[in-house]
């Protein structure tokens, strides 16, 4: 999963004001929202296990890379 793919997932979780997707994903994963921000910025890699967890909680039906 790339940061761009993660961004798309976060954006899909935004509320009606188009905000909150990062926080919502962090909440669903049990992560701190700063972890999501680091992964989006490329400062922390998105591991295969991260991608699996993200896709599991968001019901993303795609092959994990």
Protein Blocks (a to p, Z undefined) as FASTA:
>chain_A
ZZklmmmmmmmmpcfkopaklmmmmmmnopafklmmmmmnopaccdfklmmmmmmmnopa
cddZZ
